Amino acid sequence: MTLYPVADDVLFAPGGRVVIRTYGVASATGENGDERAVSYRTWVTGVRDQPRYWRWGHFEDACHGHRKVLEWLTGRGPQPHPAATAA
């Protein structure tokens, strides 16, 4: 597995530190020895009652999504979609 960092941010809130990390994930090689597609994710840790994560299809979506997550966490925008909540 290979990780491709896209963006990292840290917010300091009264309840503690919130970390927002966006990265791409890919297996080193596919079944036929071909390079596999990259899956992008944004993880948020340090928010009460969760970690949360979002999945993005492309690098550009991941960059835009990371900014939208920051806006949501700082109260400057709505919660981004598509969103998937980790259990």
N, C-alpha and C positions, 0 to 999 in steps of 0.2 A: 504494500500500500504506500502511496505517495501523497503527501499533503502539500498543497499549494496555498500559501498565505495570501489573502486578499486585503484584509483590513483588521486592525485591532484597536479597540478604544477602551478606556476605563473611566467610569463616572464615580464620583464620590458622593454618596447620599447619606442622610442622617442615620440610616440603618446599616451602613457599611459600604463596601466597594461593590460595584456592578461591572462585570467584564463582558464586553461585546466582541466576539471574535468571528470573522468570516473567513472561510477557507474552502479550497477545492479538494476533493478526495478522488483518487483513482487507483486502481490496482496497477501494479507494475506492468503486467502484460495481460492480454485477454486470453481466451481459450486457445486461439490459433496462433498465439505469439504476437498478435497485433496489440497496439496500444489501445487501452479502453477509454471511453468517454469520461470526462471529469464531472462529478456531481458537486454542486456548491451548497454550502450550509452556513447559516449564521446561528451561533449559540450565544445565549445570554445566561450568565450565572450570577448569583448574588441577589436576584430578585426574589422577594418573599413568595413562598409556596410553589416554587418551580425551579428547575431550569426550563427555558423555552428554546425552541429552535424553529428555523424557517429553512425551507429547501428552495433552491433557485436552479433554473435550467441552464443558464449561461453566465459567463463572466460578467457581462454588462448588467444583467439582472441582479447578480450578487452585489455588485458595487452600489447600484441604486437601492437595493433592499437594505443593505447595511446602513446607508444614510437614513432611510425611512424608519428603521428600528431605533436609531439614535434620536430622531425627531419625536417618535412615540414616547421613548423613555424620558425625554426632557420636557414633555408636555406641549410640543410644538406641532404635533400631528396625530392622526388616528393610528390605531394598531395596523401594521402592514399585513397584506395578504398576498400570496397564499401563505398561510401559517399552519404549522402543525405543532401541537403542544406535546411535549414529552411527558410521559407518565411517571 
